[in-house]
Amino acid sequence: MASKLVMIVVVVFDIIAFGLAVAAEQRRSTATTTKDSEQNYNYCVYDSDISTGYGVGAFLFLMASQAIIMVASRCFCCGKALSPGGSRACALLLFVFCWVTFLIAEACLLAGSVRNAYHTKYTTIFSENPPSCQTVRKGVFAAGAAFTFFTGILTPFYYISYSKSRGSFAPYGAGEAGVGLGSYK
């Protein structure tokens, strides 16, 4: 049977990660080109860098959620064997899909956080083109939030299918009423 405590912790962590990813998208930094006081050159001025913290927080909460569920399910491959059938097949498919969505979400959150933290330090002479004030593209944290949402849906279903398959396993020969074929002396 699936542990309710594990399910609650994982769902709460996934909700927190999703909320932080959405907040990171809404608060990602923007930059403006500003002239120096003597008006000799232009440079970039970046606003708040809070979305980097939100992105890293979402990254860590999602990673903790995935680690908890993988430890609880013994990463699908360790521990006693699972009973053959629909629950095992469903658990295997959900295991693969939850890892794919997890890796995509983590890549988006990490890339968005790193890119958001990067601030150019270029200056240009006033007569030249303005400097390139690079910021994270719109939608990077949103993609991370979307895949965090998908991971948050798939992971509990994986754990339930895994627990259902693990709980119904009976070793070969246990509980059989027939005649066993043993070695004859």
C-alpha positions in Angstrom: 0.0 0.0 0.0 1.3 3.5 -0.8 2.4 5.5 2.2 0.1 8.5 2.7 2.9 10.5 4.4 5.2 10.1 1.4 2.3 11.1 -1.0 1.5 14.2 1.1 5.1 15.3 1.3 5.7 14.8 -2.4 2.5 16.6 -3.4 3.3 19.5 -1.1 6.9 19.8 -2.5 5.6 19.7 -6.0 3.0 22.4 -5.3 5.7 24.6 -3.8 8.0 23.9 -6.7 5.3 24.8 -9.2 4.4 28.0 -7.3 8.1 29.1 -7.2 8.5 28.4 -10.9 5.5 30.5 -11.7 6.8 33.3 -9.4 10.2 33.1 -11.1 8.5 33.6 -14.5 6.5 36.6 -13.3 9.5 38.3 -11.6 12.3 37.6 -14.1 14.7 40.4 -14.4 14.6 43.1 -17.0 17.3 45.5 -18.0 17.4 49.1 -19.2 20.2 51.0 -21.0 21.4 53.9 -19.0 23.8 56.7 -19.7 26.6 57.4 -17.2 26.6 60.8 -15.3 29.0 62.4 -17.8 27.1 60.9 -20.8 30.3 59.3 -22.2 29.0 55.7 -22.4 25.9 53.5 -22.1 25.6 50.5 -19.7 22.9 48.0 -18.6 21.0 48.4 -15.3 19.2 45.3 -14.1 16.3 45.3 -11.8 15.5 42.8 -9.0 17.2 39.4 -9.2 14.6 37.6 -7.1 13.5 35.2 -9.8 16.9 33.5 -9.7 16.2 32.6 -6.1 12.7 31.4 -7.0 14.1 29.3 -9.8 16.7 27.7 -7.6 14.1 27.1 -4.9 11.8 25.4 -7.4 14.7 23.3 -8.7 15.6 22.1 -5.1 12.0 21.4 -4.1 11.4 19.4 -7.3 14.6 17.5 -6.8 13.7 16.7 -3.2 10.3 15.5 -4.3 11.8 13.2 -6.9 14.4 11.9 -4.4 11.8 11.1 -1.8 9.6 9.2 -4.3 12.6 7.3 -5.7 13.8 6.3 -2.2 10.3 5.2 -1.2 9.9 3.1 -4.4 13.6 2.0 -4.4 14.0 3.6 -7.8 11.8 0.8 -9.4 14.7 -1.6 -9.8 15.8 -2.4 -6.3 14.0 -4.4 -3.7 11.7 -7.4 -4.1 10.2 -8.2 -7.4 6.9 -6.7 -8.7 4.0 -8.9 -9.7 3.5 -9.1 -13.4 0.5 -7.5 -14.8 -1.1 -4.1 -15.5 0.1 -2.4 -12.4 3.8 -3.2 -13.1 3.4 -2.1 -16.8 1.7 1.1 -15.7 4.4 1.7 -13.1 7.1 1.2 -15.6 5.6 3.7 -18.1 4.9 6.2 -15.4 8.4 5.8 -14.1 9.9 6.7 -17.5 7.5 9.6 -18.1 8.0 11.1 -14.7 11.8 11.0 -15.2 11.5 12.6 -18.6 9.3 15.4 -17.3 11.5 15.8 -14.2 14.7 16.2 -16.3 13.1 18.7 -18.6 11.7 20.7 -15.7 15.0 20.7 -13.9 16.8 21.7 -17.1 14.4 24.7 -17.7 14.6 25.8 -14.1 18.4 25.6 -13.9 19.0 27.2 -17.3 16.5 30.0 -16.4 18.1 30.6 -13.0 21.6 30.7 -14.5 20.6 32.9 -17.3 18.7 35.3 -15.1 21.7 35.6 -12.7 23.9 36.6 -15.6 24.3 40.4 -16.0 26.3 41.8 -18.8 28.9 44.4 -17.9 29.3 45.8 -21.4 29.7 49.5 -21.9 29.6 51.3 -25.2 30.6 54.8 -26.2 27.6 57.0 -26.5 27.8 57.3 -30.3 27.8 53.5 -30.9 24.9 51.1 -30.7 23.5 50.5 -27.2 24.9 47.5 -25.3 23.3 44.2 -25.4 21.4 43.8 -22.1 20.8 40.1 -22.0 18.0 38.7 -19.9 16.3 35.3 -19.6 13.8 34.7 -22.4 10.2 34.9 -21.6 8.7 31.4 -21.1 11.8 29.5 -19.8 10.5 29.5 -16.2 7.0 28.9 -17.5 8.2 25.8 -19.4 9.9 24.7 -16.1 6.6 25.3 -14.3 4.6 23.3 -16.9 6.9 20.3 -16.7 6.9 20.6 -12.9 3.2 20.4 -13.0 3.4 17.3 -15.3 5.9 15.7 -12.9 3.7 16.5 -10.0 0.8 14.6 -11.6 2.8 11.6 -12.9 4.9 11.0 -9.8 2.1 10.2 -7.4 0.4 7.9 -9.9 3.7 6.1 -10.5 4.1 5.6 -6.7 0.5 4.3 -6.4 1.0 1.9 -9.3 4.3 0.8 -8.0 2.9 0.2 -4.5 -0.1 -1.7 -5.9 2.2 -4.0 -8.0 4.6 -4.5 -5.1 1.8 -5.3 -2.6 0.3 -8.0 -4.7 3.5 -10.0 -5.4 3.5 -13.6 -4.3 6.6 -15.7 -4.7 6.4 -18.6 -7.1 4.9 -21.6 -5.4 3.6 -19.7 -2.4 0.0 -20.6 -1.7 -0.3 -23.2 -4.4 -2.6 -26.2 -3.6 -1.2 -28.4 -6.4 1.5 -31.0 -6.3 5.0 -29.6 -6.4 7.6 -31.1 -8.7 10.6 -31.6 -6.4 13.7 -33.7 -6.9 13.2 -37.4 -6.2 15.7 -39.3 -4.1 
